[in-house]
Structure formats: C-alpha cells, structure tokens
Amino acid sequence: MTDTDLVIVGGGVMGLFTAYHASGLGRGVTVLERGRVGDPATASYGRTRSYRNDYLDPTYVRLAGEAIRLWDAFEAREDVRVLVRCGCLNIANAGVTPDLDATYARMSHRVLENLGMPTEALGAEEIRSRFPGLDADVGQLDAGAGVVDLAAVQEALTRVLAERGVRVLEGAPPSAIARGEHGFTVIAGDVRLTARSLVVTAGHGTNDVLARLSGCTLRVPIEKDRPSDARYFEPAPGERHRFTAGAMPVVAYLDAGIYCHPIVPGVVDAVKVGYYNPPDVPRGTTSIDSIDSFVERCFPALRGMTTSPVQDVDQCDYDLVADDDFVLGAIPGAANAFVGVGWRGTGYKFAPWVGRVLAELAVQAGTVYDIDRFDPARFQKGVARDAPVATDPATAAH
Ligand SMILES: Cc1cc2nc3c(=O)[nH]c(=O)nc-3n(C[C@H](O)[C@H](O)[C@H](O)COP(=O)(O)OP(=O)(O)OC[C@H]3O[C@@H](n4cnc5c(N)ncnc54)[C@H](O)[C@@H]3O)c2cc1C
C-alpha cells in the first residue's frame, strides 16, 4: 500500500514542473523541500532568466525549441503569461573580437540556419538604427527568445499544484530513503511516506539525497560557480522606454561573458547586466574583463547611469557538471528512481521539458524523448567517460 505514486525531493523549478506533469497524468505526488519553495537563495527564484534557442550544439538547440513549445503550452493551458517575448541579440564588436566569423554570434547563427530555425543576421548599420545605444558590428537576433518572469511561473505552478492536490512539504529534507519490493519509504522529520517512484531534483543538495537512498552509490560531480559581477543600471525617467522589453532584447556577448536583461515593467525596474567567464573558457581573450569595460566598448547608452549590485536575487550558484552535459535519467541500480541535475547556468528555460521527462520516466516507465546522452550512469563508479569537453559558453550560462 503506497501513500502516493511519486515523491519528488527538491522544490525548485525542476521539481515543481515534474510535479506539474505527473499530476497532469493523474498521479498522486508529494514534493519534499528542504527549505521553503520560493526562497531567493535557491537557483529557481529571482526576477528574470533568459530563454533562447541559440546554442552551438544542435541537440541543445532542438531541446530549447521543444522547451519553448512546452512553455507556450503551459501558458495556454493555465491561462498565464510567463514569457516576455523580447528576443535575444547576440552581438560582436570587431574591436573586441576581431575574428568576427569565429564569434558566438556568427557561429550560433550558422547553427540555427542549418537547423532551419528562425534567426536574423544584422550588420552594424542595422543594429545602430534598430537598437541605438549599442555599438556592435555583428548581431544575431533570435526572435523566439526573451526572458522568463520567475514570479509568474512560481505563482502559476503553486496554484495549479494546489488545485490538483499535490502535497508540498517545506522544511522536510529526507533523512532516509529505503527501497523495498513495492517502492520507497521516505522519512522526513516525523513524516513517513511510501511511494512507487522517486525523483531527485535537489540542485546542489543532490548528492546528499543520493547518499540517503539505500544502496545508491551514484554521486554526481557537480561544482558551484556564480557570475563574477551583476549590476542593475537605472536609466533616467525620460530614457526608460528605450530599455524596456519590446524596445530592448536580451543582449548577449558570450565571447566576453556578458548578458543583459531589459526592464520588464512590474518585474524588474532596471537593466540587469551580468559578467561571467565560465571556468572552461580561456580568460583574457578579449579586452572585456568587467561590466564597465563592456559598457565602455559596446553599450554606450548605459554609460553614466546609476548602478547598484544585484543583491536582492541571484545570490545562488550554477550547478556545473564535470562533462558539461545535463544529468537526467534513471538512478543506476534503483528501479523507479530518477535524478535531474547539472543544468549549469542554463537550466531554467528547459524546466517544462525536464519536468515532462522526469514525470514520464517516473509514472509511465519511459519517455518519448531521447535522453541517452544525459544518462546519470556515466558517473557511476567503474563507468568510464572521456574527460570534459566544454566548448559552448552558452551551455555554461543563460
Ligand atoms: C545566478 C543565476 C542565473 C541564472 N540565469 C539563467 C538564465 O538566464 N537562463 C536559464 O535558463 N537558466 C539560468 N540559470 C540556471 C537556472 O536558474 C537553474 O538551472 C535552475 O533554476 C535549477 O533548478 P533546480 O530546481 O534544479 O535547482 P534549485 O532551484 O536549486 O532547486 C533545488 C531545490 O532542492 C532543495 N533541496 C536541496 N537539498 C535538499 C534536500 N536534502 N531535501 C529536500 N530538498 C532539498 C533546495 O532547497 C532547492 O529548493 C541561472 C542560475 C543562476 C544561479
């Protein structure tokens, strides 16, 4: 006799979307969260996250496209607006990265073109006329991109999960997870649950949870990292309209580790600029080594604005995984147990897809998607895999 069909450990966006899809399939679901859902100290809660298609690896392009289709479906089904469809402009400036053909903007444009995805190549003149205030020689516009409104996502998920009777227990990290003939017995404080299936979406807490699962020897090599700097830029009131979503897309110069999110009225009242140099991308290859030098060289319209550090949100870490690929699938040796982690700094946009995959695995014994590449078993002791091969700065962040 089981209390519930599925226990999910970890109430971030991946856990909640797993609960969303599993409950949508009519299953009983309980989510165990160590702290509280919506804590801005966790990766899933803040103001905005970018969503984009423009990866260098075609698999991630296809997955991002599928995830955006699932975001659209979520909006339509739950009658909410969570995507701010402002587009994403990847830029390059010849003074910063002289080999323009080898820049992220040009390379990702070629990948999207090869896959028949919509992408628009802009030259210097067109950039200056459409986005005055930016100084770039190359622009690749991914019109099907933008930012996600995180508060709107959390509000919608919380409402729908409550309507469907999903139990979300906060302050409830499991102390033991035993495996039996018919599933799992999970102890969390004075709560004792039995479930047919288990999903672990505990971010940086994943290995701690795996260690409590009886007989589980899987440990995922995840490390923490975070942007070196992130700042809000506040335009003068008369200038504000030039920097709101609609007038301004997400601007990314990934060769230089830079991303900018526009003002989204009611969500964030300043332009957010972040600087992050992933550990596997060589440093010092461009003259940009800070937000200030980026503004100076590429975004003169931001010069002279009042700035403040981003401190209200985003004080959390990316979950970098040793070989630069997602970790998604069955926990080796534990029937009906699954894990999802290692999203690096790029996971949020994939959340509806990740949730769907984990829900299908947990309650339908398989998924329609090909996820072999992400198999957690590659990190099981004794299973060899080649050393890290990280080449795509965008899989590292945003
Ligand atoms: C600063 C920053 C900027 C980012 N920007 C972008 C972006 O622009 N675009 C994008 O697509 N992605 C972005 N990301 C990545 C994205 O936010 C994450 O990939 C995503 O939120 C991860 O969700 P999660 O549910 O796996 O993890 P989390 O949000 O960390 O959730 C895991 C949950 O598990 C809980 N937990 C941990 N241990 C236990 C335990 N023992 N028992 C019970 N619960 C436990 C934690 O409390 C937490 O609530 C960014 C990440 C960061 C940090």
PDBQT file of the ligand as one rigid body, heavy atoms in Angstrom, charges set to zero:
ROOT
HETATM    1  C1  LIG A 401      22.625  33.491 -10.939  1.00  0.00    +0.000 C 
HETATM    2  C2  LIG A 401      21.967  32.509 -11.875  1.00  0.00    +0.000 A 
HETATM    3  C3  LIG A 401      21.491  32.954 -13.119  1.00  0.00    +0.000 A 
HETATM    4  C4  LIG A 401      20.896  32.054 -13.994  1.00  0.00    +0.000 A 
HETATM    5  N1  LIG A 401      20.426  32.510 -15.199  1.00  0.00    +0.000 NA
HETATM    6  C5  LIG A 401      19.788  31.655 -16.034  1.00  0.00    +0.000 A 
HETATM    7  C6  LIG A 401      19.225  32.133 -17.255  1.00  0.00    +0.000 A 
HETATM    8  O1  LIG A 401      19.302  33.329 -17.586  1.00  0.00    +0.000 OA
HETATM    9  N2  LIG A 401      18.587  31.236 -18.057  1.00  0.00    +0.000 N 
HETATM   10  C7  LIG A 401      18.454  29.915 -17.719  1.00  0.00    +0.000 A 
HETATM   11  O2  LIG A 401      17.849  29.158 -18.497  1.00  0.00    +0.000 OA
HETATM   12  N3  LIG A 401      18.975  29.431 -16.557  1.00  0.00    +0.000 NA
HETATM   13  C8  LIG A 401      19.624  30.269 -15.721  1.00  0.00    +0.000 A 
HETATM   14  N4  LIG A 401      20.143  29.812 -14.536  1.00  0.00    +0.000 N 
HETATM   15  C9  LIG A 401      20.001  28.376 -14.196  1.00  0.00    +0.000 C 
HETATM   16  C10 LIG A 401      18.665  28.028 -13.574  1.00  0.00    +0.000 C 
HETATM   17  O3  LIG A 401      18.222  29.043 -12.701  1.00  0.00    +0.000 OA
HETATM   18  C11 LIG A 401      18.821  26.703 -12.836  1.00  0.00    +0.000 C 
HETATM   19  O4  LIG A 401      19.352  25.746 -13.757  1.00  0.00    +0.000 OA
HETATM   20  C12 LIG A 401      17.505  26.153 -12.313  1.00  0.00    +0.000 C 
HETATM   21  O5  LIG A 401      16.826  27.107 -11.538  1.00  0.00    +0.000 OA
HETATM   22  C13 LIG A 401      17.796  24.904 -11.473  1.00  0.00    +0.000 C 
HETATM   23  O6  LIG A 401      16.588  24.453 -10.891  1.00  0.00    +0.000 OA
HETATM   24  P1  LIG A 401      16.604  23.258  -9.860  1.00  0.00    +0.000 P 
HETATM   25  O7  LIG A 401      15.181  23.040  -9.485  1.00  0.00    +0.000 OA
HETATM   26  O8  LIG A 401      17.385  22.121 -10.412  1.00  0.00    +0.000 OA
HETATM   27  O9  LIG A 401      17.505  23.759  -8.655  1.00  0.00    +0.000 OA
HETATM   28  P2  LIG A 401      17.176  24.657  -7.367  1.00  0.00    +0.000 P 
HETATM   29  O10 LIG A 401      16.441  25.878  -7.701  1.00  0.00    +0.000 OA
HETATM   30  O11 LIG A 401      18.490  24.793  -6.648  1.00  0.00    +0.000 OA
HETATM   31  O12 LIG A 401      16.204  23.745  -6.534  1.00  0.00    +0.000 OA
HETATM   32  C14 LIG A 401      16.652  22.643  -5.791  1.00  0.00    +0.000 C 
HETATM   33  C15 LIG A 401      15.820  22.597  -4.550  1.00  0.00    +0.000 C 
HETATM   34  O13 LIG A 401      16.150  21.425  -3.821  1.00  0.00    +0.000 OA
HETATM   35  C16 LIG A 401      16.151  21.759  -2.458  1.00  0.00    +0.000 C 
HETATM   36  N5  LIG A 401      16.955  20.781  -1.728  1.00  0.00    +0.000 N 
HETATM   37  C17 LIG A 401      18.309  20.684  -1.664  1.00  0.00    +0.000 A 
HETATM   38  N6  LIG A 401      18.661  19.664  -0.864  1.00  0.00    +0.000 NA
HETATM   39  C18 LIG A 401      17.513  19.098  -0.439  1.00  0.00    +0.000 A 
HETATM   40  C19 LIG A 401      17.218  18.013   0.425  1.00  0.00    +0.000 A 
HETATM   41  N7  LIG A 401      18.202  17.317   1.023  1.00  0.00    +0.000 N 
HETATM   42  N8  LIG A 401      15.926  17.704   0.660  1.00  0.00    +0.000 NA
HETATM   43  C20 LIG A 401      14.917  18.420   0.105  1.00  0.00    +0.000 A 
HETATM   44  N9  LIG A 401      15.140  19.485  -0.734  1.00  0.00    +0.000 NA
HETATM   45  C21 LIG A 401      16.431  19.796  -0.996  1.00  0.00    +0.000 A 
HETATM   46  C22 LIG A 401      16.723  23.161  -2.407  1.00  0.00    +0.000 C 
HETATM   47  O14 LIG A 401      16.369  23.816  -1.201  1.00  0.00    +0.000 OA
HETATM   48  C23 LIG A 401      16.068  23.792  -3.635  1.00  0.00    +0.000 C 
HETATM   49  O15 LIG A 401      14.843  24.388  -3.334  1.00  0.00    +0.000 OA
HETATM   50  C24 LIG A 401      20.767  30.690 -13.637  1.00  0.00    +0.000 A 
HETATM   51  C25 LIG A 401      21.239  30.243 -12.398  1.00  0.00    +0.000 A 
HETATM   52  C26 LIG A 401      21.826  31.132 -11.527  1.00  0.00    +0.000 A 
HETATM   53  C27 LIG A 401      22.331  30.607 -10.215  1.00  0.00    +0.000 C 
ENDROOT
TORSDOF 0
